């Protein structure tokens, strides 16, 4: 499959999945249980179970339920469900565009795009997100006034490794402790989850897209975000890291007049739809002023 072709699908949540999230966020019993589940300790316990050899019994059912094509992945002997979940894909399955001015997705995900206002906020379904609250850095946040915020929501069926989108240099990295809400859209309506969840971000001076922020956000039952790079210099399409089991999110911030996002993605977002993308898919390009 040619990953450069801009063919977009829109994501939908199953009735079962939607019903479960509604229970946790819109009923009193569900909210009481949720307060326990979002604690990072519970997520770590779940992680311990999924790293055990006995967890291998879940693998075949997961493959079938999520319709995963295992021919796309390197053939290895998995010693736990966790090892299977962060399985490595064959590189030819996620090629990047040949033109380095093309903006590619850093991961497999369901994508939405938002314009950052002059007040340094963006809106997601009645929830207002402050860039300053997101970054815990008002000075850095100010640089993204009237820029673009891209939200890549990974679900269990997605490939859970992610990469850098351009050559560049790492300027700074920061970890922010928090809780672990689900990142489903209905949860975003009930709580500003991206500003409350455990997260870490990297500030990158990129070759083609100016100074960008790439943030990984943990979610329910994702107790660990693993980033590899210790070097200051990074390369386009180089693997940046991986998420452990569950849903999770990558947020990318771009400064004003640095990127042009595909209008179809904005159109889908305005219609409350998510655009399904794969790592390496072209989602925009370097802005021409």
SULRAKA-V43059 format. One line per field, one symbol per residue. psi: psi as a letter, one per 30 degrees, with the letter a starting at -180 (. if undefined). A space follows every 10 residues. Layout:
psi: ???
This chain:
psi: kjffkijklk kkkleeeeee eeeefgleee eeeefeefkf eeeeeeeeef flefffffee eeeeeghkjf fflkjljkfl eeeeeglklk effillkejf fkklkflkaj klkkkklfgh llkjhfkkkk eeeefhjeee effgkgakkk jjjklfflkg lllkfllakk elkkkjlaai llgkeeefff kieffflklk lkkkjlefga jlkjkkklak gjfkkjkekf leklkkgkke alkakallkk kkkklkhflj kkfeeeeeef ghlkkkllkf kkfalkkj.
